[in-house]
Amino acid sequence: MPAKSIPAKTAAPAPAFATRQAALAALPPLMLWVGERPDDTRSWLANSTRSSKSAEAGDAAGADLQAQRIGVAVLDSTVLLRDGSATVRRRQQALRLPPEWSASGRLLPKAPLVTIVHVDMASGAHKPALNERQKQTIVRAVTAAAKRSPSQVVQLDFEVMHSQKPFLADVIQRSRAALPDNVALSITAQASWCVGDAWLADLPVDEVVPMAFRMSGDVKRTQEILLHDGRFPRPECQPSLGLALNEQPWPDKLRSQRLYLFNRAAWSATPMASWSVRLGAFLP
């Protein structure tokens, strides 16, 4: 009998970015946070491409995507911690993006979309045990969301109290260890963590996004620091900043390299024209 021919193994496609540093650096200077609601971001993302040199043959789509001045950070999954359990709920609501970001129904590599894993904790009689099972569930959710991130950046949104910081720190350590080396790990941070608290400095994260809205603690002092310096004093919290459209005034001199914007309303219901002048400094 003739020998059976064994099909050659198909090599896995090379990642869009060889390193996580390159993936993070490729994100636009302005990122829109998109929560769990039906939304249409096309009016904000359309015509937001900065002028660039002509793309090399075969990489025109990737070059155009990297020239975007505005990207999106989209809620991908929510992990609910309740008692000793942890449940994961994937995004249920539709999100409309520019058609040029996709091909054959799939987002193109390098599309400036960051996937977010949000951790929600029950309160009162059902406050979470913060046990091993819950840690493992969060880490699995982070690694799964990373596989769905065309930007090779995944963001963990997990607010904890002071006594819960060791739990979050361990989750971050495990997530970094579980993620591929070429995937960047971003986290959101309470503003108070970026003023005098140095506990974030040694965590293996590639980006810290301090949320300068809905703040607690010494809000007046934090606002004064931002208004005077345009960024937080902790070095790990300086490259990126999170602000809310509905909380004004913003600092006159924002010195962060990347701005994440929270919108209490849907982006489809918020005309970009009314914000274009204010956001001009972030759109080179």
C-alpha positions as CSV (number, residue, x, y, z in Angstrom):
1,M,0.0,0.0,0.0
2,P,1.3,3.5,-0.7
3,A,2.3,5.4,2.3
4,K,-0.2,7.9,3.5
5,S,0.7,11.5,3.0
6,I,0.8,13.4,6.2
7,P,-0.2,17.1,5.7
8,A,2.4,19.5,6.8
9,K,1.7,21.5,9.9
10,T,0.6,25.0,9.3
11,A,2.8,27.5,11.1
12,A,1.0,29.7,13.5
13,P,0.7,33.3,12.2
14,A,3.2,35.7,13.6
15,P,1.8,38.1,16.1
16,A,1.1,41.7,15.0
17,F,3.5,43.0,17.6
18,A,6.7,41.1,18.7
19,T,6.8,42.7,22.1
20,R,4.2,44.0,24.6
21,Q,6.1,47.3,24.7
22,A,5.5,47.7,21.0
23,A,1.8,46.8,21.4
24,L,1.3,49.3,24.1
25,A,3.2,52.1,22.3
26,A,1.0,51.6,19.2
27,L,-2.2,52.5,21.1
28,P,-3.7,55.9,20.1
29,P,-3.3,58.9,22.5
30,L,-7.0,58.9,23.1
31,M,-9.0,55.8,24.2
32,L,-12.7,55.6,24.8
33,W,-13.9,53.4,27.6
34,V,-17.0,51.4,26.4
35,G,-19.1,49.8,29.0
36,E,-21.9,47.1,28.9
37,R,-24.4,48.9,26.8
38,P,-25.4,49.0,23.1
39,D,-23.2,51.6,21.5
40,D,-21.9,53.0,18.2
41,T,-18.4,54.6,18.3
42,R,-18.1,55.2,14.6
43,S,-18.8,58.9,14.7
44,W,-15.9,59.3,17.1
45,L,-13.5,57.0,15.3
46,A,-14.3,58.0,11.7
47,N,-11.7,60.3,10.2
48,S,-9.5,60.0,13.2
49,T,-6.5,58.8,11.3
50,R,-3.4,61.0,11.6
51,S,-1.4,61.7,8.4
52,S,1.4,59.2,7.9
53,K,3.8,58.0,5.2
54,S,2.4,55.7,2.6
55,A,2.2,52.1,3.9
56,E,4.5,49.4,2.6
57,A,3.0,46.9,0.2
58,G,1.0,44.2,2.0
59,D,0.7,46.1,5.2
60,A,-1.6,49.0,4.2
61,A,-4.4,48.0,6.6
62,G,-2.1,47.6,9.5
63,A,-0.4,51.0,8.9
64,D,-3.8,52.7,8.6
65,L,-4.9,51.1,11.9
66,Q,-1.8,52.2,13.7
67,A,-2.4,55.8,12.4
68,Q,-5.7,56.0,14.4
69,R,-5.7,58.9,16.8
70,I,-8.7,57.4,18.8
71,G,-9.1,53.8,20.0
72,V,-11.5,52.0,22.3
73,A,-11.2,50.0,25.5
74,V,-14.2,47.7,25.5
75,L,-15.7,45.7,28.4
76,D,-15.1,42.1,27.3
77,S,-16.0,40.2,30.5
78,T,-17.3,40.8,34.0
79,V,-16.2,38.5,36.8
80,L,-18.7,38.5,39.8
81,L,-17.2,37.5,43.1
82,R,-19.9,36.4,45.6
83,D,-19.3,34.4,48.8
84,G,-16.9,31.7,47.7
85,S,-17.9,31.6,44.0
86,A,-16.8,33.4,40.9
87,T,-18.9,33.6,37.7
88,V,-17.8,35.1,34.4
89,R,-20.2,36.9,32.1
90,R,-19.2,37.8,28.5
91,R,-20.2,41.0,26.9
92,Q,-23.9,40.8,25.8
93,Q,-24.4,44.2,24.1
94,A,-23.5,45.0,20.5
95,L,-20.8,47.5,19.7
96,R,-20.5,49.1,16.2
97,L,-17.0,49.9,15.0
98,P,-15.6,51.3,11.7
99,P,-15.9,48.7,9.0
100,E,-12.2,49.1,8.0
101,W,-11.2,47.6,11.4
102,S,-12.6,44.2,10.4
103,A,-12.3,41.7,7.6
104,S,-14.5,38.6,7.1
105,G,-16.3,39.3,10.4
106,R,-13.1,39.4,12.5
107,L,-11.2,42.4,13.9
108,L,-7.9,42.9,12.1
109,P,-4.6,42.6,14.0
110,K,-3.4,46.0,15.3
111,A,-7.0,47.3,15.5
112,P,-6.8,49.8,18.4
113,L,-9.2,47.9,20.6
114,V,-8.3,46.9,24.2
115,T,-10.3,44.2,25.9
116,I,-11.3,44.8,29.5
117,V,-12.0,42.4,32.3
118,H,-14.0,44.1,35.1
119,V,-14.2,42.5,38.5
120,D,-17.3,43.2,40.5
121,M,-17.6,42.2,44.2
122,A,-20.8,41.5,46.1
123,S,-21.3,43.4,49.4
124,G,-23.0,42.8,52.7
125,A,-23.8,39.3,53.6
126,H,-22.4,38.0,50.3
127,K,-19.0,39.7,50.3
128,P,-16.5,37.5,48.5
129,A,-14.2,35.1,50.3
130,L,-11.3,36.1,48.0
131,N,-10.2,32.5,47.8
132,E,-8.0,30.5,45.4
133,R,-10.9,29.6,43.1
134,Q,-11.8,33.2,42.6
135,K,-8.2,34.1,41.8
136,Q,-7.9,31.4,39.2
137,T,-11.2,32.5,37.6
138,I,-10.1,36.1,37.2
139,V,-6.7,35.0,35.7
140,R,-8.5,32.7,33.2
141,A,-10.8,35.6,32.3
142,V,-7.8,37.9,31.7
143,T,-6.0,35.4,29.5
144,A,-9.2,34.6,27.6
145,A,-9.9,38.3,27.0
146,A,-6.3,38.8,25.8
147,K,-6.8,36.3,23.1
148,R,-9.7,38.4,21.8
149,S,-7.6,41.6,21.8
150,P,-6.4,42.7,18.4
151,S,-4.2,45.3,20.0
152,Q,-2.4,42.7,22.2
153,V,-3.3,44.8,25.2
154,V,-5.7,43.6,27.9
155,Q,-6.9,45.7,30.8
156,L,-7.9,44.6,34.3
157,D,-10.4,46.9,36.1
158,F,-10.6,45.8,39.7
159,E,-11.1,48.3,42.6
160,V,-10.3,46.9,46.0
161,M,-10.1,48.2,49.6
162,H,-6.8,48.6,51.4
163,S,-7.2,45.2,53.1
164,Q,-7.8,43.5,49.7
165,K,-4.6,44.8,48.0
166,P,-2.7,41.6,48.5
167,F,-5.4,39.7,46.7
168,L,-5.3,42.1,43.7
169,A,-1.5,42.0,43.7
170,D,-1.5,38.2,43.5
171,V,-4.1,38.3,40.7
172,I,-1.8,40.7,38.8
173,Q,1.3,38.6,39.3
174,R,-0.5,35.4,38.1
175,S,-2.1,37.2,35.2
176,R,1.3,38.5,34.0
177,A,2.8,35.0,34.3
178,A,-0.1,33.4,32.4
179,L,-0.1,36.0,29.5
180,P,2.1,35.6,26.5
181,D,5.2,37.8,26.6
182,N,4.0,39.9,23.7
183,V,0.7,40.9,25.4
184,A,0.6,44.0,27.5
185,L,-1.2,44.1,30.8
186,S,-2.9,47.4,31.7
187,I,-4.7,48.0,35.0
188,T,-7.0,50.8,36.2
189,A,-6.1,52.4,39.6
190,Q,-7.9,54.4,42.2
191,A,-6.5,58.0,42.3
192,S,-5.4,57.6,45.9
193,W,-3.1,54.8,44.8
194,C,-1.2,57.3,42.7
195,V,-0.7,60.1,45.2
196,G,1.4,58.8,48.1
197,D,0.9,55.0,47.9
198,A,3.8,53.2,46.3
199,W,2.3,49.7,46.3
200,L,1.8,49.6,42.5
201,A,5.5,50.3,41.8
202,D,6.7,46.7,42.0
203,L,3.7,45.1,40.2
204,P,4.4,43.5,36.7
205,V,2.1,45.8,34.8
206,D,2.8,47.6,31.5
207,E,0.3,50.4,32.1
208,V,-1.5,52.0,35.1
209,V,-4.5,54.1,34.3
210,P,-5.4,56.3,37.4
211,M,-9.1,57.2,37.4
212,A,-9.3,60.8,38.2
213,F,-13.1,60.8,38.6
214,R,-15.6,59.4,41.1
215,M,-12.7,59.8,43.5
216,S,-12.8,59.1,47.2
217,G,-10.6,60.0,50.1
218,D,-8.9,63.4,50.1
219,V,-10.5,64.5,46.8
220,K,-9.6,68.2,47.2
221,R,-5.9,67.4,47.6
222,T,-5.9,65.1,44.6
223,Q,-7.7,67.7,42.5
224,E,-5.2,70.3,43.5
225,I,-2.3,68.1,42.5
226,L,-3.8,67.4,39.1
227,L,-4.6,71.1,38.5
228,H,-1.1,72.2,39.4
229,D,1.0,69.4,37.9
230,G,-1.3,67.9,35.2
231,R,-0.5,64.4,36.3
232,F,-0.1,62.2,39.4
233,P,3.2,62.2,41.4
234,R,3.8,58.4,41.3
235,P,6.0,57.7,38.2
236,E,4.1,54.5,37.3
237,C,0.8,56.5,37.2
238,Q,2.1,59.3,34.9
239,P,2.1,57.9,31.3
240,S,-1.7,57.4,31.2
241,L,-4.7,59.1,32.8
242,G,-8.5,58.4,33.0
243,L,-11.0,61.3,33.0
244,A,-14.8,61.5,32.8
245,L,-16.6,63.7,30.3
246,N,-19.2,64.7,32.9
247,E,-16.7,65.7,35.6
248,Q,-15.3,69.2,34.9
249,P,-13.2,71.2,35.0
250,W,-10.2,69.1,33.7
251,P,-6.7,70.3,34.5
252,D,-5.5,72.9,32.0
253,K,-2.2,71.2,31.4
254,L,-2.6,67.5,31.0
255,R,0.9,65.9,30.8
256,S,0.0,62.2,30.3
257,Q,0.8,60.6,27.0
258,R,-2.5,58.7,26.8
259,L,-6.0,59.7,27.9
260,Y,-8.8,57.3,28.6
261,L,-12.2,58.8,28.6
262,F,-15.2,57.6,30.6
263,N,-18.7,58.6,29.4
264,R,-21.7,58.2,31.5
265,A,-23.9,58.3,28.4
266,A,-23.5,56.3,25.2
267,W,-20.8,57.5,22.8
268,S,-23.4,57.4,20.0
269,A,-25.4,60.0,22.0
270,T,-22.4,62.3,22.5
271,P,-21.5,64.5,19.6
272,M,-17.7,64.6,19.1
273,A,-17.9,68.1,17.6
274,S,-18.7,69.6,21.0
275,W,-15.4,68.0,22.4
276,S,-13.1,68.4,19.5
277,V,-11.5,71.6,20.7
278,R,-11.0,70.4,24.3
279,L,-9.5,67.1,23.1
280,G,-7.3,68.7,20.4
281,A,-4.2,68.5,22.6
282,F,-4.4,64.7,22.6
283,L,-5.0,64.3,18.9
284,P,-1.7,65.2,17.1
